[in-house]
Amino acid sequence: MEVKRICIYPKDVQLITGKSERYGRMLLARIKTHYQKQDHQFVSVDEFCQYTGLKAEQMHPFIIG
């Protein structure tokens, strides 16, 4: 059975965009600011997709496991 996550991490952003992990941290910080999240709160895949304009189906290969 495959495990799917609903949270996205800087390493995921790195795999998805091909940019650095540092860029991933920066982008997730911007998304948290946009959605007025606190530091301890996670960014969901749906929030990431809404912010970046990517489709959730495109995330499937990157967010398994």
Number of C-alpha atoms within 10 A of each C-alpha: 4 6 7 11 13 12 15 20 16 18 17 16 23 16 14 15 12 11 12 14 17 13 16 22 16 13 17 22 17 13 19 18 12 11 12 10 13 10 9 6 10 15 18 16 19 16 20 21 15 13 15 11 9 12 13 14 8 11 18 12 9 15 20 11 9
